Amino acid sequence: MTISIARMTNADATFYPTLGPFLCRRDVAAAVGAPLWDDDGKVWAVARDEAGRVLGFAGVTVKGDVATVCSAYVPGDAPEVWAAVAFHPHDAVNATAEARAEIAELAA
């Protein structure tokens, strides 16, 4: 399976159609341990399969050199999806200057 990661914020036109179905689900909140919030400035890494289906996601806030995962959800047992969305915070902090500028622009 090929996994692609899309970065988005709640300002993106595709955000609510993509993550909206997960935001208010009791089973998702229970799995995450709290309700999911789509705060301004949070950058979301969304894992999708070849057909565009959402496989999982992680919300990340970045302040300076610190990335904090606020919400992460992958249904079922899918370690390759967890690895894909878990790498996003590392990528946000350790990316090239150009990639960090892109992330900061998304979060602005």
N, C-alpha and C positions, 0 to 999 in steps of 0.2 A: 504494500500500500504506500502510495506517495502522499506525504503530508505537506501542505503548504501553510504558511503562517501569514496572516494579514494583520497589520497594525491599524487600529482605529480608535477614535474617541467618540464621545456622545455627540460631537458636532458633525460627524460624518453622516451623509444621507443614508448609508447602508447600516448604520449602527443599530437602530431599533428593529428594522426587519431581520437583522442577523441575530442579535442577542436578546431582543425583547421577549421572545418566547421562553427564555430561561430566567429572566429577571424576577418574576413574581411566582415562580413555581415553588410550592412547599417542599417537594422532594429535592430540588436543587439547593434551596436554603438549608435544608436539613443536612445534606451532604457537605456543604461548605461550612456549616456551623453558624451561619448568620445570614440575614437577608443581603442580597447583592445591591450595591448602590452604584449609580453611574455618575459619580462626581465629576465636575469639570476638571480637566487636567489629568485625569486618569487615562493611561494608554492601555488598551486591551490588545492582547495577542490572541488571535482566534485561529485555531487549527481546523483545517478543512481537508476533506478527502478529494479525490479526483473529480467527483460529481458535485463538489461545492457544499456538501453536507458538513455542518458544524460537528466536529469531533470533541471539542473541548476549548477552554479559554482560560486566560489569566488576566486579571486587571492589575496594573502596576502604576505606582506613583514614583516619580524620579525627582529627587532633590539633591543637587550637587552630584556627588559620587555614590549616593545611596539610592538603590531601587528597592521598593517595598511591595511585595505581592499582597494585594488587598483581598482579592477574590480569585479562586482558581477552582475549576470544575472540569472533570472528565468523567463521563458516565462509564460504569463498568470497569473492567480490568484491562487497561490499555497503556502499558508502560511506555510505549513509543510515543503516544500522544502526550503523556505527562512530561516526557523528556523534551518534546518540542515546545510545549508552552512554558516549561520551567526554565528553558534556556533564554527566554525572552528577557527576564530581568537582568541576567548576566550580560546579554547582548546590549541592553540599554545602558549599562554602566561602562562596559569595556569596549564599546564600539569605536570605530574611527571617529574623528572629529566631524566628518561630514554626516555620518549616520547619527551621531549624538545631536547635531543641529536639526536633523529631520525629526528625531524623537521629541526634542524640545519644542519644535514648531507644532507638532501634533498636540502636545500637552498644553500649549499656550491658549 
